[in-house]
């Protein structure tokens, strides 16, 4: 019978500190190299843990560790995003691609400086698009799934619905690479580049399709 990875343990105070050290170490190693090239044993050693099975003990598996890294960072991003979502709801913005894109990106940009290697880690994770999509569909990414739905709904009134998923994939790649570059850039975030990134994402979602066989765009007069 195949062996299963042990279930992660509920941490005490010492365990929480160990988890944090392992998360930060893994995030850095995953960001610097391909995720598949970093072993759990190597993460434990780099974190200064003598027990080679420390990652399995605390997270169960590499997949569990990846989910923990995302959940750790996304909790703060979601906290920063909620006021933007509330304001957007008051202003009737869920059908405005630019307003949704601002709410999606600004919290991540604001986190840069305290984000460690998170966006560079995500850029590496994006090399495994199916795994990334599965994580985005689950709970690890918090409110990001809601933002994806809002962006898709807003874009569906501008581009053919059959192309929305492709535009989302292109926008995801653009955002992760741009945020990873900003995170690695010394001297802080350049607002000119942030505005340009938002403009580019809006352009990806709203550029008209020139293919003659593209499905028609819904009638904007029927927009809610």
C-alpha positions in Angstrom: 0.0 0.0 0.0 1.3 3.5 -0.8 2.5 5.5 2.2 0.6 8.7 3.0 2.3 11.9 4.3 1.6 12.4 8.0 -1.1 14.9 8.8 0.2 18.3 10.0 0.2 18.8 13.8 -1.7 21.5 15.7 1.1 23.9 16.9 1.8 25.2 20.4 3.8 28.4 20.9 7.1 26.8 20.1 5.5 25.0 17.2 4.2 28.2 15.8 7.6 29.8 15.8 9.1 26.7 14.1 6.3 26.8 11.5 7.1 30.5 10.8 10.8 29.8 10.3 10.1 26.9 8.0 7.6 28.9 6.0 10.0 31.8 5.5 12.9 29.5 4.7 10.8 27.5 2.2 9.4 30.7 0.6 13.0 32.0 0.0 14.3 28.7 -1.4 11.3 28.2 -3.6 11.7 31.7 -4.9 15.4 31.3 -5.7 15.0 28.0 -7.4 12.4 25.7 -9.0 10.0 24.5 -6.5 10.4 20.9 -7.6 14.2 21.2 -7.1 13.9 22.0 -3.4 13.5 19.0 -1.0 11.8 19.1 2.4 15.0 17.8 4.0 16.9 20.8 2.5 14.3 23.3 3.8 14.6 21.8 7.3 18.4 22.0 7.2 18.4 25.6 5.9 15.9 26.6 8.7 18.4 25.2 11.3 16.2 22.3 12.3 18.1 19.1 13.2 15.1 16.9 12.6 15.0 16.2 8.9 11.3 15.5 9.0 10.4 18.9 10.5 8.4 20.0 7.4 6.4 16.8 7.2 5.8 17.0 11.0 4.4 20.5 10.8 2.8 20.6 7.3 2.3 17.0 6.2 3.8 17.4 2.7 5.3 19.9 0.3 1.8 20.7 -0.9 0.7 21.4 2.6 3.8 23.7 3.1 2.9 25.6 -0.2 -0.6 26.1 1.1 0.7 27.4 4.4 3.0 29.9 2.7 0.1 31.3 0.7 -2.3 31.3 3.6 0.2 33.2 5.8 0.7 36.0 3.3 -2.8 36.1 1.9 -4.3 36.7 5.4 -2.6 40.1 5.4 -3.5 40.9 1.8 -7.1 40.1 2.4 -7.1 42.3 5.4 -5.9 45.2 3.3 -8.3 44.4 0.5 -11.6 44.3 2.4 -12.0 48.1 2.7 -11.4 48.4 -1.0 -14.1 45.7 -1.7 -16.5 47.5 0.6 -15.9 50.9 -1.1 -16.2 49.3 -4.6 -19.6 47.7 -3.6 -20.8 51.1 -2.4 -19.7 52.8 -5.6 -21.2 50.2 -7.9 -17.7 49.1 -9.1 -18.0 45.3 -9.5 -18.8 45.8 -13.2 -15.9 48.2 -13.8 -12.7 46.3 -14.8 -10.4 49.1 -13.6 -12.0 49.3 -10.2 -11.8 45.5 -9.7 -8.2 45.5 -10.9 -7.3 48.2 -8.5 -8.9 46.2 -5.6 -7.1 43.1 -6.8 -3.6 44.6 -7.1 -3.3 47.4 -4.6 -3.2 45.2 -1.4 -0.4 43.1 -2.8 1.6 46.2 -3.8 1.1 47.6 -0.4 2.5 44.4 1.2 5.8 44.8 -0.7 8.5 45.6 1.8 7.1 43.1 4.3 6.4 40.4 1.7 9.7 38.6 2.0 10.0 36.4 -1.2 6.3 35.8 -1.6 5.7 37.2 -5.1 8.9 35.7 -6.3 7.7 32.4 -4.9 4.4 32.8 -6.7 6.2 33.5 -9.9 7.9 30.2 -9.5 4.6 28.5 -8.6 3.1 29.9 -11.8 5.4 27.5 -13.7 3.0 24.9 -12.5 -0.2 26.5 -13.8 -2.5 23.6 -13.1 -1.3 23.5 -9.5 -1.7 27.3 -9.2 -5.3 27.1 -10.6 -6.2 24.4 -8.1 -4.9 26.5 -5.2 -6.7 29.6 -6.5 -9.9 27.5 -6.6 -9.5 26.5 -3.0 -9.3 28.3 0.3 -5.5 29.1 0.3 -5.8 32.3 -1.7 -8.6 33.7 0.5 -10.5 36.6 -1.2 -8.5 36.2 -4.5 -11.1 33.8 -5.8 -13.7 36.5 -5.3 -11.6 39.0 -7.2 -11.1 36.6 -10.1 -14.9 36.1 -10.4 -15.4 39.9 -10.3 -12.8 40.4 -13.0 -14.2 37.7 -15.2 -17.7 39.1 -14.8 -16.6 42.6 -15.6 -14.5 41.5 -18.6 -17.4 39.3 -20.0 -19.2 42.5 -20.9 -16.3 43.7 -23.1 -14.7 40.6 -24.6 -16.3 37.3 -25.8 -16.9 35.1 -22.8 -15.0 32.3 -24.5 -11.8 34.3 -24.3 -12.2 35.5 -20.7 -10.3 32.5 -19.2 -7.4 33.0 -21.6 -7.3 36.7 -20.7 -7.2 35.8 -17.0 -4.3 33.5 -17.6 -2.3 36.2 -19.4 -3.2 38.8 -16.7 -2.1 36.4 -14.0 1.3 35.8 -15.6 1.8 39.6 -16.1 0.9 40.4 -12.5 3.0 37.8 -10.9 6.1 38.7 -12.9 5.6 42.4 -12.3 5.1 42.0 -8.5 8.1 39.7 -8.3 10.2 42.4 -10.0 8.9 45.1 -7.7 9.6 42.9 -4.6 13.2 42.4 -5.7 13.7 46.0 -6.7 15.7 48.0 -4.1 14.4 51.4 -3.0 10.7 50.6 -2.7 7.7 50.6 -5.1 7.5 53.0 -8.0 3.9 54.3 -8.3 4.5 55.0 -12.0 5.1 51.3 -12.5 2.1 50.3 -10.4 -0.2 52.5 -12.4 1.3 51.1 -15.6 0.7 47.6 -14.4 -2.9 48.3 -13.6 -3.3 49.9 -17.1 -1.7 46.8 -18.7 -4.0 44.4 -16.8 -7.1 46.4 -17.8 -5.8 46.4 -21.3 -5.4 42.6 -21.3 -9.0 42.1 -20.1 -10.6 44.7 -22.4 -8.7 44.7 -25.7 -11.2 43.8 -28.4 -10.7 40.5 -30.2 -9.8 41.0 -33.9 -10.4 37.4 -34.9 -13.3 37.2 -37.3 -14.6 34.0 -35.7 -14.6 35.4 -32.2 -18.0 35.1 -30.4 -20.0 38.3 -30.1 -19.7 40.5 -27.0 -23.0 40.7 -24.9 -25.1 43.8 -25.4 -23.9 46.4 -22.9 -27.4 47.8 -22.6 -28.3 44.5 -20.8 -25.6 45.0 -18.2 -27.0 44.9 -14.6 
